[in-house]
């Protein structure tokens, strides 16, 4: 008796990763991700559920047309998100200058048209990708050109840090005029004295190298932020130019509050660029991977949490000798990036880059369940719980996540989502990186075959 052959099964993970990214984008649209709103937290819970199922469940379905349906869903999400661009304020202080909105409308329509071309067939895929990325690049540059100067401290850190470096001064040894009063709840007591912030440039040195050339040439560091985000999309697209890849990147670039992230000068675009470079290298240039991985870890302090997940980038890294060589080279890159700044003034560097992070106060306006717990006057739970959850997520990912570049990106997202869900500070900019990691996991999943 002959048995019918088992239907070809498709992995469900790319679809679930995309849905998780879309859900997180909708959560951050509510009050700009700056308060523990119940509806926003439900969207975050859905994101956690979908991301966990996709990354640890190893789910498959007997549905040959699943990739096409996933791409169609991604295109629908892009259309909805761009519609939200046109129906919501683009930034916190955006005033919709009527004489210029026509430009944005045309660029948005061009982006939708080129994204739709992705479904037309492989021959038009290159045109679709180039057209879409060009339209979004121009839209972001237009926005930065017409947006006003943001009233936020991180913008001043970067603007003045680049100016100090260009003038031959140590950005980590300087202080800044505070845009907030001395008793501000945004900083711990003693960090604002006489109207000045008692620390220097707060980000790792690599960011200065990425920001300063553009900031000094244009006068606005935010042009560098948008260029970094679009460059991340280009790298992810070059990693696996499948019919789904561009649409997954489009979901990331058109997230409803993407331009708000750029307006406020938050630095996550550089972290996203680092992740895209790691994924591209893992698939296209494996020999460069340890060096690029080290540079990626040097873009933000919290990435120390995800360093062990580098083992997921290649099955060979589970061999002790290969792992030692990989992490050793990454450590050399980190040392080379940080040693000059540390040697110039160790105390100033440590105070600005490390101590400040530990002194940051609890923020009841965070998008986290820790903040939601405290809204009724309950005492906040210690921040240690966030680290416990993050380390637990690292362990689960090393056990269950796919040993592929896409698996690595998704694992990074789940660890940081666990870390933020019960953290003392969790805002739009922090969540934007795991959102990007989920979208990139879906984008590069077709490229995993090239890496295998």
PyMOL commands that set and color helices and strands:
alter all, ss='L'
color gray80, all
select helices_A, chain A and resi 13-33+38-56+66-87+98-120+122-146+153-166+171-173+205-218+222-239+245-253+258-263+268-284+286-297+301-313+315-318+320-344+346-359+369-374+384-400+405-421+428-451
alter helices_A, ss='H'
color red, helices_A
select strands_A, chain A and resi 10-11+60-61+176-177+192-193+196-197
alter strands_A, ss='S'
color yellow, strands_A
deselect
rebuild
show_as cartoon
